[in-house]
């Protein structure tokens, strides 16, 4: 572990609220207890303004030299595309690893977000995946090509979208065809 | 082979179908002489839209879909989805079920690591060792079948617990199989760690430095072999892992140093097989009495799950490293969103520094040393001056065996 000092989940949330003030839209800490010894661990969920995203990730480095990036999730809510970026802090500190997830809302008329690959190179594949699956644009991404979807897949069709750009038009519902 | 980026280099594409890989993936290697100077990786040849398909199914049906993400991690994926779902639904899992979950997870780790050891031996030309590992894996699979009723897609996971208990009359068979695996472990250790040829082919080969492993977010045995202490079982003890005193398995335990090479990855996985056998034994000894599932009535459970709203994550230490599932529910029969991140997803970028400076003959063992979760078949396409030809699996494998033989002289 390359931690500077291990903070509690509440201290981490307070640190974010103090540093980013109105850019923190919501924050919650979930506690889980397991086993006969009632071992505890925590998940932190923070909703942030898009404009603060990169600085929010940069702030993780004040807690640990190499914060672990797990993956980015994402889904279509109709008017917005929501991205959830999952990190963890304090790997290597027995039982004290904390999962931290940042949710960012992108309006459909401006689906852009900054890259974090300059801070965490290991985020590249996840950023490429969000571009091709959700139709967002990651600004400054060092490698722009498709990673999971083949080159002959139609342009402007995004498998995780629920609007007209989604994959429904490509799906053959066999039960409907049998009815016809 | 095709012209490379410089006057002296050329490119070799390997994959998407290749014997060193258990699933399709494509590498484009930039080569100078025999040396790899750059590599580009393309994924997605077996993308099956499983995450999308889950949004048309109820959470219990998703368990069976999740089992089919990977034939080797067919326990970890449904279980990571289950952990995420239980957290959204605030379902408390009985303590006995938490211990049973450890047993199944560790048994899966043994099957996976032993399978990997066989593949690694085959890649460098030791097919007798491949058959030895298969014999050991068969014992572990027999035990899996005895506990789950199935060998590959296990069907043991249930939201709120597990589907089958372990009763006292089953213990003699379990102990017999565990003792067999324990006995074989010493054989494996001697072959992999003391054999001179294994050392020559794996030491100093495919090095991933600790800093690269951290920056590129490597997970599992790959990260631990580079000295990064990451193991979700210890870092964030889910199930009942917090009840046990588990150590991070790093190569310095055996050699006193960390080099981050293929040899170190072998050490880590061998140590973890032993650790898993011990964990299964201890779990059986310490397992409390009680229920194995929080809600045995499926209809009632599904009704409860229909009404949940919120998001959760499930993190587990799969054989290849951290498996991560995110799920979002919005008061409906099916999940609104599900993201699956298998460990290989995180271990793709670390391949790049590992390949740099290595020889073509080392490609199979370096690629296999991360234990990538990708299926394999037959041939390598080579494009030379725009003309395409194919190097068969046998030819590439022959190159690797030839190098081993040369080292043995």
Contacts between the chains, C-beta under 8 A, distances in Angstrom:
chain1	res1	chain2	res2	distance
A	1	B	229	6.3
A	2	B	214	7.2
A	30	B	87	7.2
A	32	B	87	6.9
A	32	B	238	7.9
A	34	B	98	6.4
A	34	B	237	6.3
A	34	B	238	6.1
A	34	B	239	6.4
A	34	B	240	6.2
A	34	B	241	7.7
A	34	B	242	6.0
A	35	B	95	7.3
A	35	B	98	6.3
A	35	B	237	6.9
A	35	B	239	7.2
A	35	B	240	3.7
A	35	B	241	7.2
A	35	B	242	4.7
A	35	B	243	4.4
A	36	B	95	6.1
A	36	B	240	6.5
A	36	B	243	5.3
A	36	B	286	7.8
A	36	B	288	6.7
A	37	B	242	5.6
A	37	B	243	5.0
A	39	B	237	5.0
A	39	B	241	7.9
A	39	B	242	2.9
A	39	B	243	7.4
A	41	B	236	4.5
A	41	B	237	6.8
A	41	B	238	7.9
A	43	B	87	7.7
A	43	B	313	6.5
A	45	B	311	7.5
A	65	B	214	8.0
A	66	B	214	3.9
A	66	B	215	6.8
A	68	B	217	5.9
A	68	B	230	7.1
A	69	B	217	4.9
A	70	B	217	7.6
A	70	B	315	7.5
A	70	B	322	6.9
A	70	B	324	4.7
A	70	B	341	6.4
A	70	B	346	7.6
A	71	B	324	5.7
A	71	B	326	7.6
A	71	B	339	6.5
A	71	B	341	3.9
A	71	B	345	7.0
A	71	B	346	7.8
A	73	B	326	4.1
A	73	B	328	7.9
A	73	B	337	6.8
A	73	B	339	3.8
A	74	B	337	7.6
A	74	B	339	7.5
A	75	B	328	6.2
A	75	B	336	6.4
A	75	B	337	3.7
A	84	B	311	7.2
A	84	B	326	6.3
A	86	B	313	6.5
A	86	B	324	6.6
A	86	B	326	6.7
A	88	B	235	7.5
A	88	B	236	7.5
A	88	B	315	7.8
A	90	B	235	7.4
A	91	B	228	7.6
A	91	B	229	7.0
A	91	B	230	4.4
A	91	B	235	5.2
A	92	B	228	7.4
A	92	B	229	3.7
A	92	B	230	6.4
A	92	B	235	6.9
A	92	B	248	7.3
A	93	B	235	7.2
A	94	B	234	5.4
A	94	B	235	7.2
A	95	B	234	7.3
A	95	B	235	7.3
A	95	B	236	7.3
A	95	B	237	5.7
A	95	B	242	6.1
A	96	B	235	7.6
A	97	B	232	7.5
A	97	B	235	3.4
A	97	B	236	4.3
A	98	B	236	7.9
A	99	B	236	7.0
A	99	B	313	6.1
A	99	B	315	6.8
A	101	B	313	6.9
A	101	B	326	8.0
A	120	B	215	7.2
A	120	B	217	6.8
A	121	B	215	5.2
A	121	B	216	5.8
A	121	B	349	7.0
A	122	B	215	6.3
A	122	B	216	4.2
A	122	B	217	3.1
A	122	B	218	7.6
A	122	B	346	6.8
A	122	B	349	5.7
A	123	B	217	7.5
A	124	B	349	6.3
A	125	B	43	7.6
A	125	B	345	6.5
A	125	B	348	6.1
A	125	B	349	6.5
A	126	B	345	7.9
A	146	B	44	7.4
A	147	B	42	7.1
A	147	B	43	5.4
A	147	B	44	6.3
A	148	B	43	5.6
A	148	B	44	3.6
A	148	B	47	5.0
A	149	B	44	6.0
A	149	B	47	6.9
A	150	B	44	6.4
A	150	B	45	7.7
A	159	B	49	6.2
A	159	B	52	5.8
A	160	B	51	7.6
A	160	B	52	7.1
A	160	B	337	7.6
A	167	B	49	7.5
A	167	B	52	6.7
